[in-house]
Amino acid sequence: MTPHMEALAYRIWAYANPREWDCSYAEISDGTGIGYDLVARVISDKGWAGRVPKGGNTNRDRSGTYVAWHKKGMNVDPNLLAVDQLML
């Protein structure tokens, strides 16, 4: 790995290790400011893929938002709505 990738790996490790790796790639990406694809690449290259729970990554898109709302037939992400927009 290049020194740059090692530096990114350290940032990922510093974020995930205190959380006992109980976080998704998207959460690591959000927490470190490293892009999702680069987080996935570094974790794979370092052999850390087994540390990140698989279930934490299945219902997320690359931007880190849940996509399960779409599977429920909703066409708007309710996480983006204000409280008064959620009340009927």
VOLOVO-979469 format. One record per residue: x, y, z of N, C-alpha, C, CB in turn; residue number from 1. Coordinates in steps of 0.1 Angstrom, whole numbers, plus 5000, padded with zeros to 4 digits. Glycine has a CB too. Layout:
BEGIN
((X; Y; Z); (X; Y; Z); (X; Y; Z); (X; Y; Z); NUM)
...
This chain:
BEGIN
((5008; 4988; 5000); (5000; 5000; 5000); (5009; 5012; 5000); (4990; 5000; 5012); 1)
((5004; 5023; 4993); (5011; 5035; 4993); (5010; 5042; 5007); (5006; 5045; 4982); 2)
((5019; 5052; 5009); (5018; 5059; 5022); (5004; 5066; 5023); (5029; 5070; 5023); 3)
((4999; 5071; 5012); (4985; 5078; 5013); (4974; 5068; 5017); (4982; 5084; 4999); 4)
((4975; 5056; 5011); (4965; 5046; 5015); (4967; 5041; 5029); (4966; 5033; 5005); 5)
((4979; 5040; 5034); (4981; 5037; 5048); (4976; 5048; 5057); (4997; 5035; 5051); 6)
((4977; 5060; 5053); (4972; 5071; 5061); (4956; 5070; 5061); (4976; 5085; 5055); 7)
((4950; 5067; 5050); (4936; 5065; 5050); (4932; 5053; 5059); (4931; 5063; 5035); 8)
((4940; 5043; 5058); (4937; 5031; 5066); (4937; 5034; 5081); (4947; 5020; 5063); 9)
((4947; 5043; 5085); (4948; 5047; 5099); (4935; 5055; 5103); (4960; 5055; 5101); 10)
((4931; 5064; 5094); (4919; 5072; 5097); (4906; 5063; 5099); (4916; 5082; 5086); 11)
((4905; 5053; 5090); (4894; 5043; 5091); (4895; 5035; 5104); (4894; 5034; 5079); 12)
((4907; 5030; 5107); (4909; 5023; 5119); (4906; 5031; 5131); (4924; 5017; 5120); 13)
((4911; 5044; 5131); (4908; 5053; 5143); (4894; 5055; 5145); (4916; 5066; 5141); 14)
((4886; 5055; 5134); (4871; 5057; 5136); (4864; 5044; 5140); (4865; 5062; 5122); 15)
((4868; 5033; 5134); (4860; 5021; 5136); (4864; 5013; 5148); (4861; 5012; 5124); 16)
((4877; 5013; 5152); (4882; 5005; 5163); (4875; 5009; 5176); (4897; 5007; 5164); 17)
((4874; 5022; 5180); (4867; 5025; 5193); (4853; 5020; 5193); (4868; 5040; 5195); 18)
((4847; 5019; 5181); (4833; 5014; 5180); (4832; 4999; 5178); (4826; 5021; 5168); 19)
((4843; 4992; 5181); (4845; 4978; 5179); (4840; 4973; 5165); (4837; 4971; 5190); 20)
((4842; 4981; 5155); (4839; 4979; 5141); (4824; 4976; 5139); (4847; 4967; 5137); 21)
((4816; 4981; 5148); (4801; 4980; 5147); (4796; 4992; 5139); (4794; 4978; 5161); 22)
((4800; 4993; 5127); (4796; 5004; 5119); (4797; 5000; 5104); (4805; 5017; 5121); 23)
((4789; 5006; 5096); (4789; 5003; 5081); (4799; 5011; 5074); (4775; 5005; 5075); 24)
((4802; 5007; 5062); (4811; 5014; 5053); (4806; 5029; 5052); (4812; 5007; 5039); 25)
((4793; 5030; 5050); (4787; 5044; 5049); (4790; 5052; 5061); (4772; 5043; 5046); 26)
((4788; 5046; 5073); (4791; 5054; 5086); (4805; 5057; 5087); (4786; 5045; 5098); 27)
((4814; 5048; 5083); (4828; 5051; 5083); (4831; 5062; 5073); (4837; 5038; 5079); 28)
((4825; 5062; 5061); (4827; 5072; 5051); (4823; 5086; 5057); (4820; 5069; 5039); 29)
((4811; 5086; 5063); (4806; 5098; 5068); (4814; 5104; 5080); (4791; 5096; 5073); 30)
((4819; 5095; 5088); (4827; 5098; 5100); (4841; 5103; 5097); (4827; 5087; 5109); 31)
((4847; 5098; 5086); (4860; 5101; 5082); (4862; 5111; 5071); (4868; 5089; 5079); 32)
((4851; 5113; 5063); (4852; 5121; 5052); (4858; 5115; 5040); (4859; 5134; 5055); 33)
((4861; 5102; 5041); (4867; 5094; 5030); (4855; 5089; 5021); (4876; 5083; 5035); 34)
((4856; 5089; 5008); (4845; 5084; 5000); (4842; 5070; 5002); (4849; 5086; 4985); 35)
((4830; 5066; 5000); (4825; 5052; 5002); (4833; 5042; 4995); (4810; 5051; 4998); 36)
((4836; 5044; 4982); (4843; 5035; 4974); (4857; 5033; 4979); (4843; 5039; 4959); 37)
((4863; 5044; 4983); (4877; 5044; 4988); (4877; 5036; 5002); (4883; 5058; 4990); 38)
((4867; 5039; 5010); (4866; 5031; 5023); (4866; 5016; 5020); (4854; 5036; 5031); 39)
((4857; 5012; 5011); (4856; 4998; 5008); (4869; 4992; 5002); (4844; 4996; 4998); 40)
((4876; 5000; 4994); (4888; 4995; 4989); (4899; 4994; 4999); (4893; 5005; 4978); 41)
((4900; 5004; 5008); (4911; 5003; 5019); (4908; 4991; 5028); (4911; 5016; 5026); 42)
((4895; 4990; 5032); (4891; 4979; 5041); (4894; 4965; 5034); (4876; 4980; 5045); 43)
((4891; 4964; 5022); (4894; 4952; 5014); (4909; 4949; 5013); (4888; 4952; 5001); 44)
((4917; 4960; 5010); (4931; 4958; 5008); (4938; 4955; 5021); (4937; 4971; 5003); 45)
((4933; 4960; 5032); (4939; 4957; 5045); (4934; 4944; 5051); (4936; 4968; 5055); 46)
((4924; 4938; 5045); (4919; 4925; 5050); (4910; 4926; 5062); (4931; 4916; 5054); 47)
((4904; 4938; 5063); (4895; 4941; 5074); (4880; 4938; 5071); (4897; 4955; 5079); 48)
((4877; 4933; 5060); (4863; 4932; 5056); (4855; 4923; 5066); (4862; 4925; 5042); 49)
((4861; 4914; 5072); (4854; 4905; 5082); (4851; 4913; 5095); (4863; 4893; 5085); 50)
((4857; 4924; 5097); (4854; 4932; 5109); (4842; 4940; 5108); (4866; 4941; 5112); 51)
((4838; 4944; 5096); (4826; 4952; 5094); (4814; 4943; 5092); (4828; 4962; 5082); 52)
((4804; 4945; 5101); (4792; 4936; 5099); (4786; 4937; 5085); (4781; 4939; 5110); 53)
((4783; 4925; 5079); (4777; 4925; 5066); (4763; 4932; 5066); (4776; 4911; 5061); 54)
((4755; 4929; 5076); (4742; 4934; 5076); (4741; 4949; 5077); (4734; 4929; 5088); 55)
((4752; 4956; 5081); (4752; 4970; 5082); (4754; 4977; 5069); (4763; 4974; 5091); 56)
((4757; 4970; 5059); (4760; 4975; 5046); (4750; 4972; 5035); (4773; 4971; 5041); 57)
((4741; 4963; 5038); (4732; 4958; 5028); (4720; 4968; 5025); (4726; 4945; 5032); 58)
((4715; 4975; 5034); (4704; 4984; 5031); (4708; 4999; 5030); (4694; 4984; 5043); 59)
((4720; 5001; 5025); (4725; 5015; 5023); (4730; 5017; 5009); (4736; 5018; 5033); 60)
((4728; 5029; 5004); (4733; 5032; 4991); (4747; 5038; 4993); (4724; 5041; 4983); 61)
((4753; 5042; 4983); (4767; 5047; 4983); (4768; 5061; 4991); (4773; 5048; 4970); 62)
((4757; 5068; 4992); (4758; 5081; 4998); (4756; 5079; 5013); (4748; 5091; 4993); 63)
((4753; 5067; 5018); (4751; 5065; 5032); (4737; 5066; 5037); (4759; 5074; 5040); 64)
((4727; 5068; 5028); (4713; 5069; 5033); (4707; 5056; 5031); (4706; 5080; 5025); 65)
((4697; 5053; 5040); (4690; 5041; 5039); (4681; 5041; 5027); (4681; 5038; 5051); 66)
((4680; 5029; 5020); (4672; 5028; 5008); (4660; 5019; 5011); (4680; 5022; 4997); 67)
((4659; 5015; 5023); (4647; 5006; 5027); (4634; 5013; 5025); (4649; 5001; 5042); 68)
((4634; 5026; 5027); (4621; 5034; 5025); (4616; 5032; 5011); (4623; 5049; 5028); 69)
((4624; 5030; 5001); (4620; 5029; 4988); (4613; 5015; 4986); (4631; 5030; 4978); 70)
((4618; 5005; 4993); (4612; 4992; 4992); (4598; 4991; 4998); (4621; 4982; 4999); 71)
((4595; 5001; 5006); (4582; 5002; 5012); (4572; 5009; 5004); (4583; 5008; 5026); 72)
((4576; 5012; 4992); (4566; 5019; 4982); (4566; 5034; 4984); (4553; 5014; 4984); 73)
((4575; 5040; 4992); (4576; 5054; 4994); (4585; 5060; 4983); (4581; 5058; 5008); 74)
((4581; 5071; 4977); (4589; 5077; 4967); (4597; 5089; 4972); (4580; 5082; 4955); 75)
((4596; 5092; 4985); (4604; 5103; 4991); (4611; 5097; 5004); (4595; 5115; 4995); 76)
((4623; 5100; 5006); (4630; 5096; 5018); (4625; 5104; 5030); (4646; 5098; 5016); 77)
((4618; 5097; 5039); (4612; 5104; 5051); (4623; 5110; 5060); (4604; 5094; 5059); 78)
((4636; 5106; 5058); (4646; 5112; 5066); (4649; 5126; 5062); (4658; 5104; 5066); 79)
((4645; 5130; 5050); (4647; 5143; 5044); (4636; 5153; 5047); (4650; 5142; 5030); 80)
((4625; 5148; 5053); (4614; 5156; 5055); (4614; 5163; 5069); (4601; 5148; 5054); 81)
((4608; 5174; 5070); (4607; 5181; 5083); (4596; 5174; 5091); (4604; 5196; 5082); 82)
((4596; 5176; 5104); (4586; 5170; 5113); (4572; 5173; 5109); (4588; 5174; 5128); 83)
((4569; 5186; 5105); (4555; 5190; 5102); (4551; 5183; 5088); (4554; 5205; 5101); 84)
((4561; 5179; 5080); (4557; 5173; 5067); (4554; 5158; 5070); (4569; 5174; 5057); 85)
((4559; 5152; 5081); (4556; 5139; 5084); (4542; 5137; 5090); (4566; 5133; 5093); 86)
((4537; 5147; 5096); (4524; 5146; 5103); (4512; 5148; 5093); (4523; 5157; 5114); 87)
((4502; 5140; 5095); (4491; 5140; 5086); (4480; 5148; 5092); (4486; 5126; 5083); 88)
